[in-house]
Structure formats: structure tokens, C-alpha cells
Amino acid sequence: MENFSHLWCHSNYSLMRGASAIGELCRATQGLGMKALALTEVNGLYGAVRFWNTARETGIQPILGAELRTATERVILLCRTPQGYERLCRILTRRWLLPENAVPGEEGTQFDPCRELAEDSEGLVILCPAPGLVEKLVRRRGNQDLYLALGPGGRSRAGIERAGRLGVPPVAANDVHFVGRDRYPLHRLLRAIAGNTTLDRLDPAGLASDEAWMKSPQQMADLHPHCPEAIENAARIAAECAMEKPPWGQLIFPRYKKLDRADVFRLLQDRCDEGARRRYGARVPAAVRRRLDYELGLIRDKRFADYFLVVQDIVGRSPRTCGRGSAAASVVSYCLGITHVDPVRYDLYFERFLNKGRTDPPDIDVDFCWDERDDLLDALFTDYGLERTAMIANHVGFRARAAVREVAKVFGLPADEIQRVTGRLSSFWRSVNIEKETRSHPLFR
């Protein structure tokens, strides 16, 4: 049983669902003697980079994937190849761009997992826990790389036989939401907070099974004595999905107005020459010309010309901007109107912004007036297209007061009683041992 691997697993990056952190899951995997683990967050890859790094540090093979979920359907997608990862990213993007409900009279306006996977599933392994959905997938795309996922309680012989008749083999997958059984109350707590309800009113339909914890290979085998091939298939899929390198790290940036690389650079050069005359006068000083030629040469060699033209396009849409940070040391940025400080006059150090040894792309910070941002963003989404633009986000956890308040609410404590406690907590207070605090701290008695 030592070759079994969990292929359907959620961390706390399955927001308000998973009750264990990535590090805990990786350490538990190692402690149980398993060599690989798949992380399949709900409709996202939020924890993928952290998971890859943590798994490697722990000595286990990371498997990248996601759980594609709508209101009625669930499909687990695992990446076999870097191309599969690219396809998964595109499918998840469409999942967030298309609504779950169709627009009357318009074809293709509803997100349909079967349609998406029929069109774009090469390099992916598909696990499906519902025999009915398995049939739909077989009709749309065939049975290649498709498996029936036997999750918690998935012992139905009828379902296994139904999938078997379609040539779809079973695989054991426990829909892991927490490391141990003792974390199930925390999972319920998170679901109650997410639903803004109390624990006694929590809808069971929105919960994972109380069996959705990380079982050992032997425990998983004991759950499937009638279907040993489900355990074997889990090990085989894990081996197929083992990638040596992470499928990210290279710059992917669209061509400016679909021009080829030489034309893009010439356009950047022309705009910089025009901007230099505007900034410095008809006779551009020799020092400026040398600096401009040096920066443009580096930008050409690094293939960043498209980036500068796109940023110039964005900045040019607003009459009041302030480019700041290390980009202010670039005379190219100054000539393009991205920044407004003369780096030659003030002898600013360009290499802090961009140098030959830098492998990551340049990063230009620009401030826009608060009353112009919404219109600017709408215009960019319209002009560049929803599939080529995105807002960058970060994940925010509960700090002390928010944690106390939200937990107290789901236990049904009155608002004024909660306020008496949270009102006396500093924003920066954090507990070293919360159980000890609740027994001894006067605020929590």
C-alpha cells in the first residue's frame, strides 16, 4: 500500500473550506509514508506555488490540479504535463468569466464543464465522483484519461459497474479537507462563517464528509476491499502526473498590437526619440542620448519592449499620474511619460530598476487619481479583453479581533457581548496559546 497517493485534497486555500495548511498536509503525507500528493483547490490554483515549494522541501512529489466546481457538478483535474497546466489555467479563467446560468437565447454563455473538457483537456487527468456526470463526459469527449473518483462513502457497486461499462476505471480519492478527524469541527466552523450563519443552522449540503481526512494507504485500502484496482490506479495516476519542474517561471506577455519583435522595438525607439525631444528640446544632450541608447539596448536584449509600450498606453489614458519607485531611474520611462523625474539630471541609478543579471520582468508602479481608476480599469478590460487582463489579489486571514468576532457569531453569542470583548482587543494582539488564553485571560473568561 505504500505507493498510494491522495489525488483529491484541499488546503486552507480552498477558501473557508479546507481546515489544514499546506505545510500540515505535506508533513502528514510524508509521515504516512506516501511519496506524492495532489493539491486540488476549489476553482483556483491559489496555493500552487507555495504547495510546490513546500512539497519539494518535505521530500514528496507535488501534483498540480484543481477541483472544477459549479452549483451542481464537481470534476477534479490533474496536470500530467506543463501543457496540461496551461489548459487548466485557461479552463479556470473561463470558469470565472462565464456565469453558471445561461443567458436566454445565447449559445455558449453558460459555463459547462463537459463542453470545456471536450474542447480543451489534453495533458489533464479527469476524476469525476458522479457516475451520471461520467456518462455525460464520455458522450462529449470519450473515456480517455477519465476516472470515476470513489470519495468518502463511495462504495457503490452499481456506480462502479456503470462506469466500467463505459470503459471508465475507478480511483480511490478521499476528498481530503483536513489532516485528521479532529479538524472536522473547524471545517464546520469555516463553512458557517462563509455562510454567515450559526452552527445549528448550517446546511449539511455545504459540508465535506466527516470522513474527508487524510487516511493512510492501508486505511484507504481497507475502505475499498471490493475494488483494489482503485488503489492501484491512484498510484499509477500519481506517477503519470509527476513533473520534474514547475510549469511556471517564464515571462508570458502579449505582443503589442500583434507586431513582431523587430517592429515593436522600432516603435519603442521612435516614441523614446519623440519623448526625448519633448522632454529635453530639439537638441537632445549627448549624456541623455548615451543613457537612452544604453537602456534601449538592454530592453531589446531582454525582450521587454512590449511591456513598456503597454504601460505607456495605460498611463496615457489618464491626465494625472505618478510613476514612482525604481522605474523613476529609467530615462525610457521618463521619455514615454510614465514617470516625471529626470533621471539624468538627478543621476539616478538605472541598474536598480533593470540590469543584465535580472531575470524577472520590470515592475513599474504608477499611481492614478482615485476618481479616475474605475473608468480606467473598465476601459482596459474592454480594450485588451477579459481573458488577457486580471486584477492582482492577495489572501487576507483573520486577525485577532475578526477571528474572535466571527467565531463568536457562529456560536450564536449576542452582538453586544462580542463587542465587549473585541472592543478591548488591540488590532495587533495575537495569542501564543489560545486555549490557555480562554482559561486564564480576563477578557475571555
matplotlib code that plots the C-alpha trace (Angstrom):
import matplotlib.pyplot as plt

x = [0.0, 3.0, 2.5, -0.9, -1.2, -4.1, -5.3, -8.2, -7.0, -7.9, -5.8, -6.9, -6.5, -9.9, -11.2, -13.4, -13.4, -10.1, -9.2, -5.4, -2.5, -0.3, 2.6, 0.5, -0.8, 2.7, 4.1, 1.2, 1.7, 5.4, 4.6, 2.1, 4.8, 3.2, 5.5, 3.2, 0.3, -2.1, -3.5, -6.9, -8.3, -11.8, -11.9, -8.4, -4.6, -4.1, -1.8, 0.1, 3.4, 3.6, 2.5, 5.2, 7.9, 6.7, 6.2, 9.7, 11.2, 9.3, 10.5, 7.3, 6.2, 3.8, 0.9, -0.8, -4.5, -7.9, -11.4, -13.7, -17.0, -20.3, -23.6, -24.4, -21.2, -17.7, -14.7, -11.1, -8.4, -4.8, -1.9, 0.1, 2.3, 3.1, 0.7, -2.0, -1.3, -1.8, -5.1, -6.2, -5.4, -7.5, -10.4, -10.4, -10.3, -13.4, -15.0, -14.8, -15.7, -18.8, -21.8, -23.3, -26.7, -27.2, -28.3, -31.7, -31.3, -27.5, -25.4, -22.2, -23.0, -23.2, -20.1, -20.4, -17.6, -18.4, -18.1, -14.9, -13.2, -14.4, -12.6, -9.5, -8.4, -5.1, -2.5, -5.1, -6.4, -10.0, -11.5, -15.3, -17.2, -20.6, -21.5, -24.1, -21.6, -19.1, -21.7, -22.0, -18.3, -17.9, -20.6, -18.8, -15.1, -14.7, -13.2, -9.5, -7.8, -11.2, -11.7, -14.6, -13.5, -14.5, -14.7, -15.8, -18.5, -18.0, -18.6, -21.5, -21.0, -23.7, -21.8, -18.5, -20.2, -22.0, -18.7, -17.0, -19.4, -18.3, -14.6, -14.0, -11.9, -12.3, -9.8, -9.7, -9.8, -11.0, -11.8, -9.4, -10.4, -8.3, -5.4, -7.2, -10.7, -10.4, -10.3, -13.9, -15.4, -13.0, -14.3, -17.9, -16.9, -15.4, -18.4, -20.7, -18.6, -18.7, -22.4, -22.9, -24.9, -24.7, -23.6, -27.0, -28.4, -25.6, -26.8, -25.2, -25.2, -22.4, -20.1, -17.5, -17.9, -16.6, -14.5, -12.7, -9.5, -6.1, -6.2, -3.1, -2.6, -3.7, -6.9, -7.7, -7.2, -9.5, -12.2, -12.0, -11.7, -14.2, -12.2, -8.4, -7.8, -9.0, -5.9, -3.6, -5.0, -4.3, -0.6, -0.4, -2.0, 0.4, 3.3, 1.9, 1.4, 4.9, 6.5, 10.2, 10.0, 7.2, 5.3, 5.9, 8.8, 8.9, 7.6, 4.4, 3.4, 1.2, 2.7, 1.9, -0.8, 0.3, 3.5, 6.6, 9.5, 11.6, 8.7, 7.8, 11.3, 11.4, 8.2, 9.5, 12.7, 10.7, 8.5, 11.5, 13.2, 10.0, 9.7, 13.3, 12.8, 9.7, 11.5, 14.9, 14.3, 15.1, 18.8, 18.9, 22.0, 24.7, 24.5, 20.8, 21.4, 24.0, 21.8, 18.8, 20.8, 22.1, 18.6, 17.0, 19.8, 19.1, 15.3, 15.8, 18.1, 15.6, 12.7, 10.7, 9.7, 6.1, 5.9, 7.0, 4.6, 1.6, 2.5, 2.7, -0.7, -2.2, -0.6, -1.6, -5.3, -5.2, -4.1, -2.8, -0.4, 2.7, 5.1, 7.3, 9.7, 12.8, 11.2, 11.9, 15.6, 14.8, 15.1, 13.0, 10.1, 10.7, 10.6, 7.5, 5.7, 5.4, 7.5, 8.1, 11.5, 14.6, 17.0, 19.9, 19.6, 19.5, 21.9, 19.5, 20.9, 19.2, 20.5, 18.4, 15.4, 16.8, 20.1, 21.7, 21.6, 17.9, 15.7, 12.3, 10.4, 10.5, 7.9, 6.6, 4.4, 2.0, -0.5, -3.8, -6.3, -8.9, -11.8, -10.4, -9.4, -12.7, -13.2, -9.6, -10.0, -13.2, -11.5, -8.6, -10.8, -12.8, -9.8, -7.5, -10.2, -11.3, -9.1, -5.9, -6.4, -6.8, -6.7, -3.9, -5.2, -3.8, -5.3, -6.1, -6.5, -8.4, -6.6, -7.4, -10.5, -12.0, -11.3, -12.9, -15.9, -16.6, -16.2, -18.4, -21.1, -21.3, -21.8, -24.7, -23.3, -25.1, -23.6, -23.2, -21.3, -19.0, -18.4, -17.4, -14.5, -13.4, -13.6, -10.8, -8.5, -5.7, -5.5, -2.0, -2.9, -2.3, -2.4, 0.5, -1.8, -5.4, -6.7, -4.6, -5.9, -9.5, -9.0, -6.9, -7.1, -9.8, -11.1, -12.1, -13.5]
y = [0.0, 2.3, 3.5, 5.0, 8.8, 11.2, 12.8, 15.0, 17.2, 20.7, 23.1, 26.4, 27.9, 26.3, 29.4, 28.8, 25.1, 23.5, 23.2, 22.4, 24.4, 23.3, 22.5, 20.3, 18.3, 17.8, 16.7, 14.4, 12.9, 12.2, 10.8, 8.3, 7.1, 8.4, 9.7, 12.2, 14.5, 16.3, 19.7, 20.4, 23.7, 24.7, 26.6, 28.0, 27.5, 29.9, 27.7, 26.1, 27.8, 27.5, 23.9, 23.1, 24.6, 23.1, 19.6, 19.6, 20.8, 18.0, 15.4, 14.5, 14.8, 17.7, 17.1, 20.2, 20.3, 21.9, 20.9, 22.4, 23.1, 24.6, 24.7, 21.1, 19.5, 18.6, 17.5, 17.1, 18.0, 16.9, 18.1, 15.4, 17.9, 21.6, 21.9, 20.4, 23.1, 25.8, 24.2, 24.1, 27.8, 28.6, 26.4, 28.1, 31.5, 30.7, 29.3, 32.8, 34.7, 32.7, 32.5, 29.3, 30.3, 30.7, 33.9, 33.2, 32.8, 32.9, 29.7, 29.2, 31.8, 29.2, 27.5, 23.8, 21.6, 18.9, 21.3, 22.8, 19.4, 18.2, 21.2, 21.5, 18.6, 17.3, 16.9, 16.6, 13.6, 13.9, 12.4, 12.6, 11.5, 11.3, 8.4, 10.5, 13.1, 10.4, 9.4, 12.9, 13.3, 10.0, 11.2, 14.5, 13.6, 9.8, 7.9, 8.8, 9.9, 9.8, 8.0, 7.5, 9.0, 7.0, 9.6, 9.3, 6.7, 5.9, 2.2, 1.9, -1.2, 0.0, 3.2, 1.3, -1.1, 1.7, 3.5, 0.2, -0.4, 2.9, 1.9, 4.3, 2.8, 3.7, 5.5, 5.9, 9.6, 10.8, 14.5, 15.5, 18.7, 18.3, 16.3, 14.5, 13.7, 16.1, 19.0, 18.4, 20.9, 23.5, 22.8, 23.2, 26.5, 27.8, 26.8, 28.6, 31.8, 31.6, 31.2, 33.9, 31.5, 29.8, 26.2, 24.9, 26.3, 25.1, 23.4, 19.8, 20.0, 22.5, 20.4, 17.9, 14.4, 13.8, 11.1, 13.6, 13.4, 12.2, 8.5, 6.2, 4.0, 0.9, 2.7, 3.6, 0.0, -1.2, 1.1, -0.5, -4.3, -4.7, -2.6, -3.0, -1.6, 1.8, 1.9, 0.8, 3.4, 6.2, 5.2, 5.0, 8.4, 9.9, 8.6, 9.9, 13.4, 13.7, 16.8, 17.4, 21.2, 23.6, 24.8, 28.5, 30.8, 32.1, 35.5, 35.3, 38.7, 39.6, 41.2, 44.9, 45.4, 41.9, 43.4, 41.3, 41.8, 44.0, 46.3, 46.6, 47.7, 50.2, 51.7, 51.9, 53.6, 56.1, 57.0, 57.4, 59.7, 61.8, 61.9, 62.9, 65.9, 66.8, 66.5, 67.9, 70.1, 69.6, 69.1, 66.1, 66.3, 63.8, 62.4, 61.7, 60.1, 57.7, 56.8, 56.3, 54.1, 52.0, 51.4, 50.6, 48.1, 46.3, 46.4, 45.0, 42.2, 41.3, 41.5, 43.9, 46.4, 45.2, 45.8, 49.4, 50.2, 48.6, 50.6, 53.8, 53.0, 52.6, 55.7, 57.8, 57.2, 59.4, 63.1, 62.8, 60.0, 59.5, 56.8, 56.0, 53.5, 52.2, 53.0, 56.7, 55.8, 55.0, 57.6, 55.4, 55.7, 59.4, 59.9, 57.8, 59.9, 57.1, 58.9, 62.6, 62.9, 63.4, 60.5, 62.1, 65.4, 63.7, 60.9, 58.1, 54.6, 52.7, 49.3, 49.3, 49.1, 46.9, 45.2, 42.4, 40.0, 40.4, 37.5, 38.7, 41.3, 45.0, 46.3, 49.8, 51.3, 54.1, 55.9, 57.1, 59.5, 57.7, 59.2, 58.0, 54.4, 52.7, 54.2, 53.4, 49.7, 49.4, 50.7, 48.3, 45.3, 46.3, 47.1, 44.2, 41.6, 39.8, 36.8, 38.9, 41.2, 40.5, 42.2, 41.0, 39.9, 38.7, 36.5, 38.1, 36.0, 36.8, 38.8, 38.7, 40.8, 39.4, 35.9, 36.3, 38.1, 35.6, 32.5, 34.1, 34.8, 31.3, 30.1, 32.5, 34.9, 38.2, 41.2, 43.3, 40.6, 40.1, 43.8, 44.0, 41.6, 42.7, 46.4, 45.9, 43.9, 45.7, 45.3, 43.9, 41.4, 37.8, 34.8, 32.4, 29.7, 30.4, 27.5, 28.8, 32.4, 31.2, 29.7, 32.4, 35.8, 38.0, 39.1, 35.6, 34.1]
z = [0.0, 0.3, -3.3, -2.8, -3.1, -2.3, -5.5, -4.3, -1.5, -0.3, 1.9, 3.5, 0.0, -0.7, 1.0, 4.0, 3.3, 3.9, 7.5, 7.2, 5.9, 3.0, 5.4, 7.6, 4.6, 3.2, 6.6, 7.1, 3.7, 4.5, 7.9, 6.4, 4.0, 0.8, -1.9, -3.7, -3.0, -5.3, -4.3, -5.8, -4.5, -5.5, -8.8, -8.3, -8.1, -5.3, -3.3, -6.2, -5.9, -2.1, -2.4, -5.0, -2.9, 0.4, -1.1, -2.5, 0.8, 2.6, 0.1, -1.6, -5.3, -5.8, -8.2, -9.5, -10.1, -9.1, -8.4, -11.0, -9.3, -10.3, -8.3, -9.4, -10.7, -9.5, -11.5, -10.4, -12.9, -12.5, -14.6, -16.4, -18.4, -18.5, -21.4, -19.1, -16.6, -19.3, -20.2, -16.6, -16.2, -19.3, -18.1, -14.6, -16.3, -18.3, -15.1, -13.6, -16.7, -17.7, -15.3, -14.1, -15.5, -19.2, -20.9, -22.6, -26.3, -26.3, -27.0, -25.0, -22.4, -19.5, -18.1, -18.9, -17.6, -20.2, -23.0, -21.7, -21.2, -24.6, -26.2, -24.1, -21.9, -23.4, -20.7, -18.0, -16.0, -15.0, -11.9, -11.6, -8.4, -10.0, -12.4, -14.1, -15.0, -16.1, -18.7, -19.9, -20.2, -22.1, -24.6, -25.1, -25.1, -24.8, -21.8, -22.3, -19.1, -17.3, -13.9, -11.5, -8.2, -5.2, -2.5, 1.2, 1.2, -2.5, -2.2, -4.7, -6.8, -9.1, -9.8, -10.4, -12.7, -14.6, -15.2, -16.0, -18.8, -20.3, -20.0, -17.1, -14.3, -10.6, -8.5, -4.7, -3.7, -0.3, -1.0, 1.8, 3.6, 6.8, 8.1, 10.9, 12.0, 14.9, 12.4, 11.2, 13.7, 12.3, 8.8, 10.1, 11.7, 8.4, 6.5, 9.0, 8.8, 5.0, 5.0, 7.7, 9.8, 13.1, 13.6, 14.5, 11.2, 9.0, 5.8, 5.7, 1.9, 2.0, 4.2, 3.4, 4.8, 8.4, 6.7, 4.5, 6.4, 5.3, 5.7, 5.5, 2.4, 4.5, 5.7, 2.1, 1.0, 3.9, 2.5, -0.9, -0.4, -3.2, -5.6, -5.2, -8.7, -7.3, -5.1, -7.9, -10.2, -7.7, -7.6, -11.4, -11.9, -9.3, -11.3, -14.6, -13.1, -11.7, -13.3, -12.6, -13.0, -12.1, -15.2, -14.5, -14.4, -18.0, -19.0, -21.0, -22.3, -25.3, -28.4, -28.5, -31.2, -32.6, -34.0, -34.4, -32.1, -34.5, -35.3, -31.6, -30.7, -33.6, -32.4, -28.8, -30.2, -32.2, -29.2, -27.0, -29.6, -29.8, -26.0, -25.6, -27.8, -25.9, -22.5, -23.4, -26.5, -30.2, -29.4, -27.0, -24.8, -25.5, -22.0, -22.4, -25.8, -24.4, -21.4, -23.7, -26.1, -23.2, -21.7, -25.1, -25.8, -22.6, -23.1, -26.6, -25.3, -22.5, -24.9, -22.7, -25.4, -25.5, -21.7, -21.9, -24.7, -22.9, -19.7, -21.8, -23.3, -19.8, -18.4, -21.4, -20.7, -17.6, -17.5, -13.9, -13.0, -10.9, -11.9, -8.9, -7.4, -9.2, -12.6, -11.9, -12.6, -16.3, -19.0, -21.2, -18.7, -18.5, -22.3, -22.6, -20.0, -17.5, -14.9, -14.4, -12.8, -15.0, -14.0, -15.9, -14.1, -10.7, -11.6, -10.6, -10.8, -13.7, -12.7, -9.6, -12.0, -14.7, -15.3, -17.2, -14.3, -13.7, -14.9, -13.8, -15.8, -14.9, -12.4, -12.9, -10.1, -11.2, -9.1, -10.6, -9.1, -7.1, -9.1, -12.4, -11.6, -12.2, -15.6, -16.5, -15.4, -17.4, -20.5, -20.1, -19.6, -22.7, -25.0, -24.0, -23.4, -20.2, -21.0, -21.2, -18.1, -14.4, -11.1, -8.8, -5.4, -2.1, 0.6, 3.9, 7.0, 10.2, 12.7, 16.4, 16.6, 13.4, 14.4, 17.9, 16.4, 13.6, 15.8, 18.4, 15.8, 14.6, 18.2, 18.5, 21.0, 21.2, 19.3, 22.4, 24.3, 21.3, 21.2, 24.9, 24.1, 20.7, 21.7, 24.2, 21.9, 20.2, 16.4, 16.9, 19.7, 19.0, 21.2, 21.6, 23.1, 22.5, 24.7, 27.7, 27.0, 27.1, 30.5, 32.1, 30.3, 31.9, 28.6, 27.6, 30.8]

ax = plt.figure().add_subplot(projection="3d")
ax.plot(x, y, z, "-o")
ax.set_aspect("equal")
plt.show()
